[in-house]
């Protein structure tokens, strides 16, 4: 049965069940509420933990104030990025346009996020987000009515339910601290998990020098024909062990186009193929029926080197980029700034690789990439599982924190922006009545909410209509 049909059947069954339970009063009887289509299973458990953590009131109030400015800065930069990149969206080919699945950072829906690591990371990120709201509320003596889990077919997160009337009546600065707590906690989690992933786990692994790493395979090349894939490890060629990238280069330097070679990889037995000539791939791809073996008869190629069609993978270089993704900026900050404003994104190579590992088909460190490293733990599997959980918690926390920082109601950033605008109006025009200030702030938040919605929708629309404008 089609996967989407199964999903629709489950979704409709869930909606029908929720409707019948609500209509029959069963949800109300068991203190289960609704947040849109999601079920809110309320509980008093966890309130004592929040109460205990929030006792360091001075620290939490200070961090809450810092969080306001951190969230506002993230809000401004992310909104600016969405606006600046708008013209570029029209140049994206329609075939490369993102779909709804790629925009939603949900495990099982977004194809980049693995279900196992993704669910664990998402639940942890949401629990951290919601608990931080509760901690800031209690640190300022605001009530927390309940905690609980959110279910939409499956568990999708947690929530902390403050006393809405008390929160609304609280001083503006206190409300802003509570609103900013969620995005701030996710951004802090991103930094902590990123440091642990890079410095402790990636930095603690040791590259193994017992083969040549394959980073990419040229389409239609001899390597492609025998099924070599990215992150394969070549351990022998024509019976000669390949112990490093340098050894591979030396062996290939003694070959000629048309020569038959036997390739042995770590994941498979020997396979034979005839080498090509690199000029055959100069902007073109040879036909599938091209016989590379006939090149041995071409006397003009006798002094040329055979072409297998793979790009090298250096585990040392990749480790360095993951341990220090900002190394280019550290080495030449001024030069990086000038080149970046000139349109050269080379200084972002390390950080782009860091964030884009899922786009390379990595989890981020999974087989066969793990074959290139040894770990200090007794169990390599446990080591890399822990590293992956940290990476995905960092990745999803970053997405969750930045998304909630956007100035759009009902996101945390939307409510924070509303209070921020009201605060600015009061400072600029202190004679304006409170009701009028609130009306101005509400109107501003409505406008920005529609602006953000429009900018997000353009991620889908612009690549699909760009051909009509360019």
Secondary structure as UniProt FT lines:
FT   HELIX           3..23
FT   TURN            24..25
FT   HELIX           26..29
FT   TURN            30..31
FT   STRAND          32..35
FT   TURN            36..37
FT   STRAND          38..43
FT   TURN            45..46
FT   HELIX           47..53
FT   TURN            54..55
FT   HELIX           57..84
FT   HELIX           86..89
FT   TURN            90..91
FT   HELIX           94..96
FT   HELIX           100..103
FT   TURN            108..109
FT   TURN            111..112
FT   HELIX           115..139
FT   TURN            140..141
FT   STRAND          144..151
FT   STRAND          155..162
FT   HELIX           164..169
FT   HELIX           172..195
FT   HELIX           196..202
FT   HELIX           203..204
FT   STRAND          206..207
FT   STRAND          212..217
FT   TURN            219..220
FT   HELIX           222..225
FT   TURN            226..227
FT   TURN            230..231
FT   STRAND          233..237
FT   TURN            238..239
FT   STRAND          240..241
FT   HELIX           245..252
FT   TURN            253..254
FT   TURN            257..258
FT   STRAND          260..265
FT   TURN            266..267
FT   STRAND          268..274
FT   HELIX           278..281
FT   TURN            288..289
FT   HELIX           292..297
FT   HELIX           299..301
FT   TURN            302..303
FT   STRAND          310..313
FT   HELIX           315..323
FT   TURN            325..326
FT   HELIX           327..331
FT   HELIX           333..341
FT   TURN            342..343
FT   HELIX           346..348
FT   HELIX           349..356
FT   HELIX           357..360
FT   TURN            367..368
FT   HELIX           369..372
FT   STRAND          373..374
FT   HELIX           380..405
FT   TURN            409..410
FT   HELIX           412..428
FT   TURN            430..431
FT   HELIX           434..465
FT   HELIX           466..468
//
